[in-house]
Amino acid sequence: MVQQNIRILIADDHAVVREGLKQFLSETPGLEIGGEAGNGREALAKIRKEQWDLVLLDISMPDQSGIEVLKEIKRESPNLPVLIFSMFSEDEYALSTLQSGASGFVTKESAPEQLIEAIRRVAQGGKYVSSSLAEKLLAQTLPQRKPLAHELLSKRELEILLCISRGQSLTSIGERLHLSVKTVSTYRTRILEKLGLSTNAELTRYVVKHRLDQ
């Protein structure tokens, strides 16, 4: 009986990363790169349209954070395995992404063989963490914290948050980022909702408190 390839969707906002993964994984027996997405919206659209065996998902995405995309995937396709592939360290994000439904976490600094092992294990319904992370979890030394509110902001939302905290008007922000004032206003409303705040002054205090503008 011929075993089918593991069909993978790569979701990462860096084209260089996607190309490198495609070239490397396509040369690995049993793996098939069925598609790629450069942002969260595109990833969700492809997941809704086609069948996948695994999603290789980055955390840092331009329109929605990878954690938001992950939660949406698990709401719509709870049985679809998602493997987080991120530049962020395991200690910072592994536990929160696993709690949000990810089947595994691999850093971009990991050896290629480790990534392949993770893909195969997760695609078969298992879970994957590195041996060092597993030891920390067993020893309960990994700090168990939920992501801070600003960690769920997209890159664009964080950029606009910082502009607002510097006292820039919606018009000047729009001109700088080549967005309409209405679009910037929509981003501002979304940022306020995500952070649970009401005014620009509160946004500024939040930025200062968490040292985001450094």
SULWOPE-V603521 format. One record per backbone hydrogen bond with DSSP energy under -1.0 kcal/mol. NH is the residue of the N-H (numbers start at 0). CO is the residue of the C=O. If there is no record, write none. Layout:
nh=[NH	NH]
co=[CO	CO]
This chain:
nh=[5	7	8	9	10	11	17	18	19	20	21	22	23	24	25	27	30	31	33	33	34	36	42	43	44	45	46	47	48	49	52	53	54	55	56	57	65	68	69	70	71	72	73	74	75	76	79	82	83	84	85	92	93	96	97	98	99	100	101	102	104	105	107	109	114	115	116	117	118	119	120	121	122	123	124	125	127	133	134	135	136	137	138	140	144	150	151	152	154	155	157	158	159	160	161	162	163	164	165	166	167	172	173	174	175	176	178	183	184	185	186	187	188	189	190	191	192	193	194	196	202	203	204	205	206	207	208	209	211]
co=[29	31	53	34	55	36	13	14	15	16	17	18	19	20	21	24	27	5	7	31	7	9	38	39	40	41	42	43	44	45	6	6	80	8	82	10	58	64	65	66	67	68	69	70	71	72	76	54	103	56	105	88	89	92	93	94	95	97	96	81	127	83	85	106	110	111	112	113	114	115	116	117	118	119	121	120	102	129	130	131	132	133	134	135	142	147	148	149	60	61	153	154	155	156	157	158	159	160	161	163	162	168	169	170	171	172	173	179	180	181	182	183	184	185	186	187	188	189	190	191	198	199	200	201	202	203	204	205	206]
